[in-house]
């Protein structure tokens, strides 16, 4: 029953945040009667909500549970003052992310006035291989995670996306050596991202922060000290 319940919750996604009963049953691979019973129980508990038109959406109870995750909102609360400082200084996009398996999960994003549009959003997942935060997190991931990611086909977002595993290995080595990442036109052709690692009290990399600006507006090496300073401040706050 637990597996079926998780399938119902898994039917909702950023692309499908609102679903009818038939859609939930189809996406979860469950009989309509089973899906309906589980939906009713989730609504009673507050995990889901149903409007007058019979459309289901994720409820506030799940948000309340998510707030207890130390790598989610707990980390966000400690990091937010420094993210806001970086955003106010640069008026650009500032992002905070963690690694979940072989993907990046964004837990905060502050968009500056007039900042370049980005594809990421809070709560969304993204590949580890293209973004500034992703390259940082992959560079400091266990060797088995790196090899798993590099053994798969690497998604190309623009003609500049690095998809060759050997080139990516060199990029990751540079991140570890210099303490910051550079993702230049790899996600969108008009963006440049510089990322840096955030450490916990034991010195382990637990998150990454990045600054995303319009390509050509600044040198990545001029941005790196700002991002690294924010990352160190957040690391101290975690410690």
NUZATOR-355294 format. One record per residue: residue number from 0; x, y, z of N, C-alpha, C in turn; chain. Coordinates in Angstrom, 2 decimals. Layout:
PT   pos    n_east   n_north      n_up   ca_east   ca_north     ca_up    c_east   c_north      c_up   unit
PT   NUM         X         Y         Z         X          Y         Z         X         Y         Z      A
...
# end
This chain:
PT   pos    n_east   n_north      n_up   ca_east   ca_north     ca_up    c_east   c_north      c_up   unit
PT     0      0.83     -1.20      0.00      0.00       0.00      0.00      0.87      1.26      0.00      A
PT     1      1.99      1.22      0.74      2.86       2.39      0.78      3.41      2.70     -0.61      A
PT     2      3.78      1.64     -1.33      4.29       1.84     -2.68      3.26      2.51     -3.58      A
PT     3      1.99      2.09     -3.44      0.93       2.69     -4.24      0.71      4.15     -3.85      A
PT     4      0.78      4.42     -2.56      0.60       5.79     -2.10      1.70      6.71     -2.65      A
PT     5      2.93      6.20     -2.67      4.03       7.01     -3.19      3.88      7.23     -4.69      A
PT     6      3.31      6.26     -5.39      3.06       6.45     -6.82      2.06      7.57     -7.05      A
PT     7      1.08      7.67     -6.18      0.10       8.75     -6.31      0.78     10.10     -6.13      A
PT     8      1.60     10.24     -5.10      2.31      11.50     -4.90      3.28     11.77     -6.04      A
PT     9      3.90     10.70     -6.54      4.85      10.86     -7.64      4.21     11.25     -8.95      A
PT    10      2.89     11.15     -9.03      2.20      11.56    -10.26      2.28     13.06    -10.46      A
PT    11      2.45     13.81     -9.38      2.54      15.27     -9.47      3.98     15.66     -9.77      A
PT    12      4.16     16.66    -10.61      5.48      17.11    -11.01      5.39     18.59    -11.39      A
PT    13      6.55     19.25    -11.58      6.50      20.65    -12.01      5.70     20.86    -13.29      A
PT    14      5.74     19.88    -14.18      4.97      19.99    -15.43      3.51     19.61    -15.25      A
PT    15      3.20     18.89    -14.17      1.83      18.45    -13.91      1.48     18.70    -12.44      A
PT    16      1.37     19.97    -12.02      1.09      20.27    -10.62     -0.37     20.11    -10.24      A
PT    17     -1.27     20.03    -11.22     -2.70      19.90    -10.96     -3.25     18.79    -11.83      A
PT    18     -3.87     17.79    -11.19     -4.32      16.60    -11.91     -5.74     16.21    -11.48      A
PT    19     -6.47     15.64    -12.43     -7.76      15.04    -12.12     -7.55     13.57    -11.77      A
PT    20     -8.60     12.95    -11.24     -8.51      11.55    -10.81     -7.99     10.66    -11.93      A
PT    21     -8.55     10.78    -13.11     -8.15       9.92    -14.22     -6.68     10.10    -14.57      A
PT    22     -6.20     11.34    -14.47     -4.80      11.61    -14.78     -3.88     11.03    -13.72      A
PT    23     -4.28     11.14    -12.46     -3.48      10.55    -11.38     -3.40      9.03    -11.56      A
PT    24     -4.54      8.39    -11.83     -4.56       6.94    -12.01     -3.66      6.53    -13.16      A
PT    25     -3.73      7.27    -14.26     -2.92       6.92    -15.43     -1.44      7.12    -15.16      A
PT    26     -1.08      8.26    -14.58      0.34       8.54    -14.35      0.94      7.64    -13.27      A
PT    27      0.09      7.21    -12.31      0.56       6.34    -11.23      0.48      4.86    -11.62      A
PT    28     -0.22      4.56    -12.72     -0.36       3.16    -13.14     -1.23      2.36    -12.19      A
PT    29     -2.29      2.99    -11.67     -3.17       2.35    -10.70     -4.60      2.33    -11.20      A
PT    30     -5.41      1.36    -10.75     -6.84       1.40    -11.06     -7.47      2.67    -10.50      A
PT    31     -8.48      3.17    -11.16     -9.10       4.42    -10.74     -9.65      4.33     -9.32      A
PT    32    -10.22      3.18     -8.97    -10.79       3.03     -7.63     -9.70      3.13     -6.56      A
PT    33     -8.55      2.50     -6.82     -7.44       2.56     -5.87     -6.91      3.98     -5.75      A
PT    34     -6.73      4.64     -6.90     -6.24       6.02     -6.89     -7.20      6.93     -6.14      A
PT    35     -8.50      6.72     -6.36     -9.50       7.57     -5.69     -9.45      7.39     -4.18      A
PT    36     -9.30      6.15     -3.72     -9.24       5.90     -2.27     -8.01      6.58     -1.65      A
PT    37     -6.88      6.46     -2.33     -5.66       7.07     -1.80     -5.73      8.59     -1.85      A
PT    38     -6.29      9.12     -2.90     -6.45      10.56     -2.99     -7.33     11.09     -1.86      A
PT    39     -8.38     10.37     -1.56     -9.28      10.79     -0.48     -8.54     10.79      0.86      A
PT    40     -7.71      9.78      1.09     -6.96       9.72      2.35     -5.91     10.83      2.43      A
PT    41     -5.25     11.09      1.30     -4.26      12.17      1.30     -4.92     13.52      1.55      A
PT    42     -6.09     13.73      0.98     -6.80      15.00      1.20     -7.23     15.14      2.65      A
PT    43     -7.68     14.06      3.25     -8.09      14.10      4.66     -6.92     14.44      5.56      A
PT    44     -5.74     13.99      5.21     -4.54      14.24      6.02     -3.93     15.60      5.72      A
PT    45     -4.22     16.16      4.54     -3.69      17.47      4.18     -2.53     17.44      3.21      A
PT    46     -2.13     16.23      2.78     -1.03      16.13      1.83     -1.44     16.61      0.45      A
PT    47     -2.71     16.46      0.11     -3.24      16.94     -1.16     -4.49     17.77     -0.89      A
PT    48     -4.85     18.58     -1.88     -6.05      19.39     -1.80     -6.87     19.19     -3.07      A
PT    49     -8.19     19.20     -2.95     -9.08      19.04     -4.10    -10.01     20.24     -4.19      A
PT    50    -10.07     20.86     -5.38    -10.93      22.03     -5.52    -12.32     21.61     -5.99      A
PT    51    -13.19     22.59     -6.18    -14.57      22.31     -6.53    -14.70     21.67     -7.91      A
PT    52    -13.69     21.86     -8.75    -13.73      21.27    -10.10    -13.19     19.85    -10.12      A
PT    53    -12.80     19.32     -8.95    -12.27      17.96     -8.89    -10.81     17.84     -9.26      A
PT    54    -10.07     18.95     -9.19     -8.65      18.96     -9.53     -7.83     18.88     -8.23      A
PT    55     -6.84     18.00     -8.24     -6.00      17.77     -7.06     -4.68     18.51     -7.21      A
PT    56     -4.21     19.05     -6.07     -2.91      19.72     -6.01     -2.21     19.33     -4.71      A
PT    57     -0.91     19.52     -4.67     -0.15      19.23     -3.46     -0.60     20.17     -2.34      A
PT    58     -0.78     19.62     -1.14     -1.28      20.39     -0.01     -0.18     20.95      0.88      A
PT    59     -0.57     21.81      1.79      0.39      22.48      2.68      1.05     21.52      3.66      A
PT    60      0.41     20.40      3.96      1.00      19.46      4.93      2.35     18.96      4.45      A
PT    61      2.47     18.73      3.13      3.76      18.28      2.59      4.79     19.40      2.68      A
PT    62      4.35     20.65      2.47      5.27      21.77      2.61      5.78     21.86      4.06      A
PT    63      4.90     21.62      5.01      5.30      21.67      6.41      6.34     20.60      6.72      A
PT    64      6.15     19.41      6.15      7.13      18.35      6.35      8.46     18.70      5.68      A
PT    65      8.37     19.27      4.48      9.59      19.64      3.77     10.41     20.66      4.53      A
PT    66      9.74     21.50      5.30     10.45      22.51      6.07     11.34     21.90      7.16      A
PT    67     11.09     20.63      7.50     11.90      19.96      8.52     13.19     19.40      7.96      A
PT    68     13.34     19.34      6.63     14.53      18.74      6.02     15.73     19.65      6.23      A
PT    69     16.79     19.18      6.91     17.94      20.05      7.19     18.66     20.48      5.93      A
PT    70     18.61     19.67      4.85     19.26      20.07      3.61     18.36     20.92      2.74      A
PT    71     17.15     21.18      3.20     16.23      22.00      2.44     16.10     23.36      3.06      A
PT    72     14.97     23.58      3.73     14.71      24.90      4.28     15.61     25.25      5.46      A
PT    73     16.10     24.23      6.19     17.03      24.53      7.28     18.31     25.16      6.75      A
PT    74     18.86     24.58      5.70     20.03      25.17      5.06     19.69     26.52      4.46      A
PT    75     18.52     26.61      3.84     18.10      27.87      3.22     18.05     29.00      4.23      A
PT    76     17.51     28.74      5.42     17.37      29.79      6.42     18.73     30.33      6.86      A
PT    77     19.70     29.44      6.99     21.04      29.90      7.40     21.75     30.65      6.27      A
PT    78     21.47     30.22      5.03     22.17      30.80      3.89     21.53     32.10      3.39      A
PT    79     20.24     32.28      3.65     19.49      33.36      3.02     20.08     34.75      3.24      A
PT    80     20.52     35.12      4.44     21.09      36.47      4.61     22.28     36.73      3.68      A
PT    81     23.09     35.72      3.47     24.27      35.90      2.62     23.91     35.87      1.14      A
PT    82     22.89     35.09      0.79     22.39      35.09     -0.58     21.80     36.47     -0.92      A
PT    83     21.07     37.04      0.03     20.47      38.36     -0.19     21.56     39.43     -0.33      A
PT    84     22.61     39.32      0.47     23.72      40.27      0.35     24.35     40.19     -1.04      A
PT    85     24.59     38.97     -1.50     25.20      38.80     -2.82     24.29     39.33     -3.92      A
PT    86     23.00     39.11     -3.76     22.04      39.60     -4.74     21.99     41.13     -4.76      A
PT    87     22.01     41.75     -3.58     21.95      43.21     -3.50     23.21     43.85     -4.07      A
PT    88     24.35     43.21     -3.86     25.61      43.76     -4.38     25.66     43.70     -5.90      A
PT    89     25.19     42.58     -6.45     25.36      42.34     -7.89     24.11     42.63     -8.71      A
PT    90     22.92     42.55     -8.06     21.63      42.65     -8.76     21.49     41.59     -9.85      A
PT    91     22.07     40.42     -9.57     22.01      39.30    -10.50     21.33     38.11     -9.84      A
PT    92     21.23     37.00    -10.58     20.63      35.78    -10.06     21.58     35.08     -9.09      A
PT    93     21.08     34.74     -7.92     21.84      33.98     -6.92     21.09     32.69     -6.65      A
PT    94     21.81     31.57     -6.65     21.18      30.26     -6.50     21.87     29.43     -5.43      A
PT    95     21.08     28.64     -4.72     21.58      27.71     -3.71     21.05     26.33     -4.04      A
PT    96     21.92     25.33     -4.03     21.50      23.99     -4.44     22.25     22.92     -3.67      A
PT    97     21.66     21.73     -3.63     22.27      20.54     -3.04     22.23     19.42     -4.07      A
PT    98     23.02     18.39     -3.81     23.00      17.21     -4.67     22.08     16.15     -4.08      A
PT    99     21.22     15.61     -4.92     20.36      14.48     -4.54     20.61     13.38     -5.55      A
PT   100     21.40     12.38     -5.15     21.75      11.32     -6.08     22.61     11.85     -7.21      A
PT   101     22.12     11.76     -8.43     22.88      12.24     -9.59     22.25     13.49    -10.19      A
PT   102     21.54     14.26     -9.35     20.90      15.49     -9.83     21.13     16.63     -8.84      A
PT   103     20.94     17.84     -9.34     20.94      19.04     -8.52     19.50     19.34     -8.12      A
PT   104     19.31     19.74     -6.87     18.01      20.24     -6.42     18.22     21.68     -5.94      A
PT   105     17.49     22.62     -6.53     17.61      24.03     -6.16     16.69     24.32     -4.98      A
PT   106     17.26     24.87     -3.92     16.45      25.13     -2.73     16.25     26.63     -2.49      A
PT   107     16.92     27.47     -3.29     16.65      28.91     -3.23     17.18     29.57     -4.50      A
PT   108     16.47     30.58     -4.94     16.92      31.40     -6.07     16.39     32.81     -5.86      A
PT   109     17.29     33.78     -5.95     16.92      35.19     -5.86     17.24     35.83     -7.20      A
PT   110     16.25     36.41     -7.84     16.43      37.04     -9.15     16.62     38.54     -8.98      A
PT   111     17.73     39.05     -9.47     17.98      40.47     -9.39     17.20     41.23    -10.45      A
PT   112     17.10     42.54    -10.26     16.38      43.36    -11.23     17.13     43.38    -12.55      A
PT   113     16.44     43.00    -13.62     17.05      42.99    -14.94     18.00     41.84    -15.17      A
PT   114     18.00     40.84    -14.27     18.92      39.71    -14.41     18.53     38.85    -15.61      A
PT   115     19.50     38.13    -16.12     19.26      37.25    -17.26     18.28     36.15    -16.87      A
PT   116     17.33     35.79    -17.72     16.41      34.69    -17.39     17.16     33.37    -17.24      A
PT   117     16.70     32.53    -16.32     17.31      31.22    -16.10     16.24     30.14    -16.17      A
PT   118     16.68     28.89    -16.37     15.74      27.78    -16.51     15.39     27.14    -15.18      A
PT   119     16.12     27.49    -14.12     15.94      26.82    -12.84     14.86     27.48    -12.01      A
PT   120     14.32     26.72    -11.04     13.35      27.25    -10.08     13.50     26.47     -8.79      A
PT   121     13.03     27.03     -7.71     13.13      26.39     -6.40     12.35     25.08     -6.41      A
PT   122     13.00     24.03     -5.93     12.39      22.71     -5.90     12.63     21.88     -7.14      A
PT   123     13.18     22.52     -8.18     13.40      21.80     -9.44     14.71     21.02     -9.39      A
PT   124     14.76     20.01    -10.24     15.97      19.21    -10.39     16.62     19.52    -11.73      A
PT   125     17.94     19.33    -11.78     18.67      19.62    -13.00     19.89     18.71    -13.06      A
PT   126     20.47     18.60    -14.24     21.66      17.77    -14.40     22.83     18.36    -13.63      A
PT   127     23.71     17.50    -13.16     24.91      17.95    -12.45     25.98     18.48    -13.39      A
PT   128     25.84     18.24    -14.68     26.94      18.42    -15.61     27.01     19.79    -16.28      A
PT   129     26.01     20.66    -16.09     25.99      21.89    -16.88     26.00     23.17    -16.06      A
PT   130     25.31     23.22    -14.94     25.18      24.46    -14.18     26.41     24.71    -13.30      A
PT   131     26.55     25.95    -12.85     27.66      26.27    -11.96     27.60     25.49    -10.66      A
PT   132     26.42     25.44    -10.04     26.29      24.67     -8.80     26.45     23.18     -9.06      A
PT   133     25.95     22.71    -10.20     26.05      21.29    -10.52     27.49     20.83    -10.66      A
PT   134     28.30     21.63    -11.34     29.71      21.27    -11.53     30.45     21.24    -10.19      A
PT   135     30.11     22.16     -9.29     30.72      22.15     -7.96     30.34     20.88     -7.20      A
PT   136     29.07     20.56     -7.20     28.59      19.39     -6.45     29.11     18.09     -7.05      A
PT   137     29.20     18.03     -8.36     29.73      16.83     -9.00     31.22     16.69     -8.73      A
PT   138     31.94     17.80     -8.74     33.38      17.76     -8.50     33.71     17.22     -7.11      A
PT   139     32.82     17.46     -6.15     33.06      17.02     -4.78     32.22     15.80     -4.39      A
PT   140     31.56     15.19     -5.36     30.77      13.99     -5.09     31.70     12.77     -4.99      A
PT   141     31.24     11.70     -4.36     32.04      10.48     -4.33     32.40     10.00     -5.74      A
PT   142     33.52      9.29     -5.85     34.01       8.86     -7.17     32.98      8.02     -7.89      A
PT   143     32.23      7.20     -7.15     31.25       6.33     -7.81     30.10      7.14     -8.42      A
PT   144     29.75      8.24     -7.77     28.71       9.11     -8.32     29.21      9.79     -9.60      A
PT   145     30.45     10.27     -9.55     31.02      10.90    -10.74     31.05      9.93    -11.91      A
PT   146     31.49      8.72    -11.66     31.58       7.75    -12.76     30.20      7.37    -13.28      A
PT   147     29.23      7.28    -12.40     27.87       6.98    -12.85     27.34      8.08    -13.76      A
PT   148     27.58      9.33    -13.38     27.11      10.46    -14.19     27.84     10.51    -15.53      A
PT   149     29.15     10.32    -15.51     29.93      10.44    -16.74     29.77      9.24    -17.66      A
PT   150     29.27      8.14    -17.13     29.06       6.96    -17.97     27.77      7.04    -18.77      A
PT   151     26.86      7.92    -18.36     25.58       8.07    -19.05     25.71      9.06    -20.20      A
PT   152     24.75      9.04    -21.13     24.70      10.11    -22.13     24.47     11.45    -21.43      A
PT   153     25.26     12.45    -21.75     25.19      13.76    -21.08     24.33     14.69    -21.92      A
PT   154     23.32     15.25    -21.28     22.36      16.08    -22.01     23.00     17.37    -22.50      A
PT   155     22.67     17.72    -23.74     23.17      18.96    -24.33     22.06     20.01    -24.32      A
PT   156     22.32     21.16    -23.70     21.33      22.23    -23.63     21.59     23.30    -24.69      A
PT   157     22.85     23.52    -25.01     23.24      24.49    -26.05     24.42     23.88    -26.80      A
PT   158     24.82     24.50    -27.92     26.02      24.00    -28.61     27.28     24.09    -27.76      A
PT   159     27.26     24.89    -26.70     28.43      25.05    -25.83     28.46     24.06    -24.67      A
PT   160     27.41     23.28    -24.48     27.37      22.32    -23.37     28.47     21.29    -23.54      A
PT   161     29.25     21.08    -22.49     30.31      20.07    -22.52     29.70     18.70    -22.29      A
PT   162     29.79     17.84    -23.28     29.21      16.49    -23.19     30.26     15.40    -23.27      A
PT   163     31.51     15.76    -23.50     32.57      14.76    -23.57     33.04     14.42    -22.15      A
PT   164     33.00     13.17    -21.75     33.36      12.81    -20.37     34.78     13.22    -19.98      A
PT   165     35.72     13.10    -20.91     37.10      13.47    -20.58     37.23     14.97    -20.33      A
PT   166     36.56     15.78    -21.15     36.58      17.23    -20.91     35.94     17.58    -19.58      A
PT   167     34.86     16.86    -19.26     34.20      17.12    -17.98     35.10     16.75    -16.81      A
PT   168     35.85     15.68    -16.93     36.78      15.30    -15.86     37.80     16.41    -15.62      A
PT   169     38.29     17.01    -16.71     39.24      18.12    -16.57     38.57     19.31    -15.90      A
PT   170     37.32     19.60    -16.27     36.59      20.70    -15.65     36.42     20.47    -14.15      A
PT   171     36.07     19.24    -13.78     35.87      18.92    -12.37     37.17     19.04    -11.59      A
PT   172     38.27     18.63    -12.20     39.57      18.77    -11.55     39.91     20.24    -11.33      A
PT   173     39.58     21.08    -12.31     39.81      22.53    -12.17     38.98     23.11    -11.03      A
PT   174     37.74     22.64    -10.89     36.88      23.11     -9.80     37.53     22.80     -8.45      A
PT   175     38.01     21.58     -8.30     38.64      21.19     -7.02     39.92     21.97     -6.78      A
PT   176     40.67     22.27     -7.84     41.94      22.98     -7.70     41.74     24.45     -7.35      A
PT   177     40.81     25.11     -8.06     40.66      26.56     -7.92     39.58     26.97     -6.93      A
PT   178     38.70     26.04     -6.56     37.69      26.36     -5.55     36.44     27.01     -6.10      A
PT   179     36.26     27.04     -7.41     35.03      27.56     -8.00     34.84     26.96     -9.39      A
PT   180     33.61     27.03     -9.87     33.28      26.49    -11.19     32.88     27.63    -12.13      A
PT   181     33.02     27.36    -13.42     32.58      28.28    -14.45     31.73     27.50    -15.45      A
PT   182     30.50     27.92    -15.60     29.61      27.34    -16.62     29.27     28.46    -17.59      A
PT   183     29.91     28.45    -18.75     29.78      29.55    -19.70     28.94     29.12    -20.90      A
PT   184     27.72     29.66    -20.98     26.79      29.41    -22.09     26.43     27.93    -22.23      A
PT   185     26.54     27.20    -21.13     26.27      25.76    -21.19     24.80     25.42    -21.01      A
PT   186     24.05     26.27    -20.32     22.63      26.02    -20.09     21.78     26.86    -21.03      A
PT   187     22.09     28.14    -21.12     21.50      29.02    -22.13     22.64     29.83    -22.73      A
PT   188     22.48     30.24    -23.97     23.57      30.90    -24.67     23.85     32.31    -24.16      A
PT   189     22.92     32.86    -23.38     23.11      34.22    -22.89     23.51     34.28    -21.42      A
PT   190     23.93     33.14    -20.85     24.21      33.14    -19.41     25.63     32.65    -19.08      A
PT   191     26.13     33.15    -17.97     27.40      32.73    -17.39     27.15     32.48    -15.91      A
PT   192     27.58     31.33    -15.42     27.39      30.98    -14.01     28.72     30.67    -13.36      A
PT   193     28.92     31.20    -12.16     30.11      30.91    -11.36     29.63     30.34    -10.03      A
PT   194     30.11     29.16     -9.65     29.67      28.50     -8.43     30.81     28.22     -7.47      A
PT   195     30.46     28.02     -6.20     31.46      27.71     -5.18     30.85     26.77     -4.14      A
PT   196     31.70     25.94     -3.50     31.19      24.94     -2.55     30.91     25.52     -1.17      A
PT   197     29.92     24.94     -0.51     29.58      25.25      0.88     29.90     24.02      1.71      A
PT   198     30.66     24.20      2.80     31.10      23.09      3.65     30.36     23.09      4.98      A
PT   199     30.20     21.90      5.53     29.65      21.80      6.88     30.78     21.84      7.90      A
PT   200     30.46     21.61      9.17     31.45      21.72     10.23     32.56     20.68     10.10      A
PT   201     32.27     19.59      9.39     33.28      18.54      9.21     34.11     18.75      7.95      A
PT   202     33.82     19.82      7.22     34.57      20.09      6.01     34.02     19.43      4.77      A
PT   203     32.86     18.76      4.89     32.26      18.11      3.74     31.46     19.12      2.93      A
PT   204     31.51     18.98      1.60     30.73      19.85      0.73     29.27     19.39      0.78      A
PT   205     28.38     20.24      1.25     26.97      19.87      1.42     26.05     20.65      0.50      A
PT   206     26.56     21.71     -0.12     25.73      22.54     -0.99     26.65     23.38     -1.86      A
PT   207     26.03     24.15     -2.73     26.80      25.07     -3.59     25.98     26.33     -3.82      A
PT   208     26.68     27.43     -3.99     26.04      28.71     -4.31     26.59     29.19     -5.64      A
PT   209     25.76     29.88     -6.41     26.23      30.38     -7.70     25.65     31.75     -7.99      A
PT   210     26.34     32.45     -8.86     25.90      33.73     -9.39     25.75     33.54    -10.89      A
PT   211     24.57     33.90    -11.41     24.30      33.74    -12.84     24.07     35.12    -13.45      A
PT   212     24.92     35.47    -14.42     24.85      36.79    -15.03     24.71     36.65    -16.54      A
PT   213     24.44     37.74    -17.20     24.35      37.72    -18.66     25.75     37.54    -19.24      A
PT   214     25.87     36.64    -20.19     27.17      36.36    -20.78     27.73     37.62    -21.43      A
PT   215     29.00     37.89    -21.14     29.65      39.07    -21.68     29.58     40.28    -20.79      A
PT   216     28.79     40.23    -19.72     28.65      41.39    -18.84     29.74     41.47    -17.79      A
PT   217     30.41     40.35    -17.52     31.45      40.33    -16.49     32.38     39.15    -16.74      A
PT   218     33.59     39.27    -16.23     34.55      38.17    -16.31     34.27     37.17    -15.20      A
PT   219     34.30     35.87    -15.51     34.06      34.88    -14.44     35.07     34.98    -13.31      A
PT   220     36.30     35.36    -13.63     37.32      35.46    -12.59     37.13     36.70    -11.72      A
PT   221     36.38     37.69    -12.22     36.02      38.83    -11.38     34.87     38.49    -10.46      A
PT   222     34.00     37.58    -10.89     32.86      37.17    -10.07     33.24     36.14     -9.01      A
PT   223     34.25     35.35     -9.29     34.60      34.23     -8.40     34.85     34.66     -6.96      A
PT   224     35.60     35.76     -6.69     35.82      36.14     -5.28     34.52     36.45     -4.54      A
PT   225     33.54     37.07     -5.22     32.26      37.36     -4.58     31.53     36.08     -4.20      A
PT   226     31.51     35.13     -5.12     30.80      33.88     -4.87     31.49     33.08     -3.78      A
PT   227     32.81     33.03     -3.83     33.56      32.26     -2.83     33.41     32.88     -1.44      A
PT   228     33.36     34.20     -1.37     33.16      34.87     -0.08     31.79     34.50      0.51      A
PT   229     30.76     34.48     -0.34     29.43      34.10      0.13     29.41     32.65      0.58      A
PT   230     30.07     31.78     -0.17     30.12      30.36      0.18     30.81     30.16      1.53      A
PT   231     31.90     30.88      1.75     32.60      30.74      3.04     31.76     31.27      4.19      A
PT   232     31.02     32.35      3.95     30.16      32.90      5.01     29.06     31.92      5.37      A
PT   233     28.47     31.29      4.37     27.42      30.29      4.63     28.02     29.10      5.36      A
PT   234     29.21     28.69      4.96     29.86      27.56      5.62     30.09     27.86      7.10      A
PT   235     30.50     29.07      7.41     30.69      29.45      8.81     29.37     29.42      9.57      A
PT   236     28.31     29.86      8.91     26.99      29.84      9.55     26.55     28.41      9.84      A
PT   237     26.88     27.48      8.96     26.53      26.07      9.18     27.36     25.48     10.31      A
PT   238     28.59     25.94     10.43     29.48      25.38     11.45     29.13     25.89     12.83      A
# end
